Amino acid sequence: MPRHEPERTCIVTRAVHPPAELIRFVLGPDHQVVPDLRHKLPGRGVWVLARQDMVEEAVKRRLFARAFKAEARVPKSLAEDIRQALRTDLRQGLALANKAGTVVTGFHKVEAAVAEKPLAALIHAAEAAEDGRRKIANQLRKRLGDAISSFPVVQDLSNDELDLALGRSHVIHAALVAGAGSDGFLNRWHRYRTYCGLDTDQAGLDFETGEPTILKPAGY
């Protein structure tokens, strides 16, 4: 069974949330506020709802010093630093999924995967041409119909970032096959988009279990 953690209070909103919905912060030896994205760093922690605007509010109102009851040096770039760290974490999640063999790349291979494999998500480079996205979407619509609106389509990473994560050149389109690594990547994606204040209603996740919506082949 998953380890249960007690709920924590956001120092900005004063509302109580599960730790997964919050970012933990600790004080470093130089009194600098350090984000603990894995909830593993030693020391007393304070918690902020995992959204960029909430972190910016905590910095603006100087809430860290009040919460720690100590001197707290806060980098002005703290909120943006966290965004970049979550983006790096997203790329690492894709790399792990790739190592697990659950990533298919290349336009024609993705089209075939949409028709034949149990899929957890589609991935397009941010620069992907609309024509290519539309052709793959049409293929997906043949299987899903109106349910396509809730199927995860990741378009947050650039071509260069996809290349870096997957260890190959010029990745524009990819498919995430259901399996080891796919749920971890989608949960990281959901966390990144939530932090950035982007729409998450169509993230394709079951928020109770954290499991991705799976597109199963006919007869599965």
Buried (B, 14 or more C-beta within 10 A) or exposed (E): EEEEEEEBBBBBEEEEBEBEBBBBBBBEEEBBBBBBBEBEBEEEBBBBBBBBEBBBBBBEEEBBBEBBEEEBEBEEEBBEEBBEBBBEBBBBBBBBBBEBEBBBBBBEEBBBBBBEBBBBBBBBBEEBEEEBBEBBBEBBBEBBEEEBEEBBBBEBBEBBBBBBBBEEEEBBBBBBBBBEBBBBBBBBBBBBBBBBEEEBEEBBBEEEEBBBBBBEEEEE
